[in-house]
Amino acid sequence: MLKDKLIRSILVVGLSVSAIFYLLALFLDRFTVVFILFGFVAFMMTALSAQTLYTWRKFAEEEKSRLASMKPCVHCEKPIYEDDSICPYCHKPQTNETEDN
């Protein structure tokens, strides 16, 4: 997850903002609880957005490889997944042999 440059920059910026709020809570006498709360919220939003972006990119990679392995339907020629036994478009079973009538 840390190999991706965008995710790394999101984490650096978000954790910096969180650290600023924690330092403000440490050095200021007033609103200490508020700054701690803001720091925690900034940290959680950073972690959530980084994890969401990582999951989305991982899903996109897997879906791209799955789309590359599609094959055409024997009957209607529309693309279907290799592991489908019935075409979702024409609802006919997939066979490797063509039927001669």
C-alpha positions as CSV (number, residue, x, y, z in Angstrom):
1,M,0.0,0.0,0.0
2,L,2.8,2.4,0.7
3,K,4.4,1.8,-2.7
4,D,1.8,4.0,-4.4
5,K,2.9,7.6,-4.6
6,L,-0.7,9.1,-4.3
7,I,-1.5,7.1,-1.2
8,R,1.8,7.9,0.4
9,S,1.2,11.6,-0.2
10,I,-2.3,11.4,1.3
11,L,-0.9,9.7,4.4
12,V,1.9,12.3,4.8
13,V,-0.5,15.3,4.5
14,G,-3.2,13.8,6.7
15,L,-0.8,12.6,9.4
16,S,0.8,16.0,9.3
17,V,-2.5,17.7,9.9
18,S,-3.3,15.3,12.7
19,A,0.1,15.9,14.3
20,I,-0.5,19.7,14.2
21,F,-3.8,19.3,16.0
22,Y,-2.1,17.1,18.6
23,L,0.7,19.6,19.1
24,L,-1.9,22.4,19.4
25,A,-3.6,20.4,22.1
26,L,-0.3,19.9,23.9
27,F,0.9,23.5,23.8
28,L,-2.4,25.5,24.2
29,D,-4.2,25.7,27.5
30,R,-7.7,26.1,26.0
31,F,-9.7,23.8,23.8
32,T,-7.4,20.8,24.5
33,V,-10.2,18.3,24.0
34,V,-11.4,19.9,20.8
35,F,-7.9,19.8,19.3
36,I,-7.5,16.1,20.4
37,L,-10.8,15.3,18.8
38,F,-9.9,17.2,15.5
39,G,-6.6,15.3,15.5
40,F,-8.3,12.0,15.8
41,V,-10.9,12.8,13.1
42,A,-8.1,14.0,10.8
43,F,-6.2,10.7,11.4
44,M,-9.3,8.5,10.8
45,M,-10.2,10.4,7.6
46,T,-6.7,10.0,6.4
47,A,-6.6,6.3,7.1
48,L,-10.1,5.8,5.6
49,S,-9.3,7.7,2.4
50,A,-6.0,5.9,1.9
51,Q,-7.5,2.5,2.4
52,T,-10.4,3.3,0.1
53,L,-8.1,4.5,-2.7
54,Y,-5.9,1.4,-2.2
55,T,-8.9,-1.0,-2.4
56,W,-10.3,0.8,-5.4
57,R,-7.0,0.5,-7.3
58,K,-6.6,-3.1,-6.3
59,F,-10.1,-3.9,-7.6
60,A,-9.5,-2.0,-10.9
61,E,-6.3,-4.1,-11.5
62,E,-8.2,-7.4,-10.8
63,E,-11.1,-6.4,-13.0
64,K,-8.8,-5.4,-15.8
65,S,-7.1,-8.8,-15.8
66,R,-10.5,-10.5,-15.6
67,L,-11.9,-8.5,-18.6
68,A,-8.8,-9.5,-20.5
69,S,-9.7,-13.1,-20.1
70,M,-13.2,-12.8,-21.6
71,K,-14.2,-14.9,-24.5
72,P,-17.1,-14.5,-27.0
73,C,-20.3,-16.4,-26.6
74,V,-20.7,-19.3,-29.1
75,H,-24.2,-18.2,-30.0
76,C,-24.5,-14.4,-29.8
77,E,-20.8,-13.5,-29.9
78,K,-21.0,-11.1,-27.0
79,P,-18.1,-11.2,-24.5
80,I,-18.6,-13.4,-21.4
81,Y,-16.3,-14.6,-18.7
82,E,-14.4,-17.8,-19.2
83,D,-15.9,-19.5,-16.2
84,D,-19.5,-18.9,-17.3
85,S,-21.4,-21.9,-18.5
86,I,-24.5,-20.0,-19.6
87,C,-24.4,-16.8,-21.5
88,P,-26.0,-13.9,-19.5
89,Y,-27.3,-12.4,-22.8
90,C,-28.9,-15.2,-24.8
91,H,-29.2,-17.7,-21.9
92,K,-27.8,-20.6,-23.9
93,P,-25.3,-23.0,-22.5
94,Q,-21.7,-22.7,-23.7
95,T,-20.2,-25.7,-25.4
96,N,-16.8,-26.1,-27.0
97,E,-18.3,-27.9,-30.0
98,T,-20.7,-26.5,-32.6
99,E,-23.9,-28.4,-33.2
100,D,-24.6,-29.5,-36.8
101,N,-28.3,-29.7,-37.6
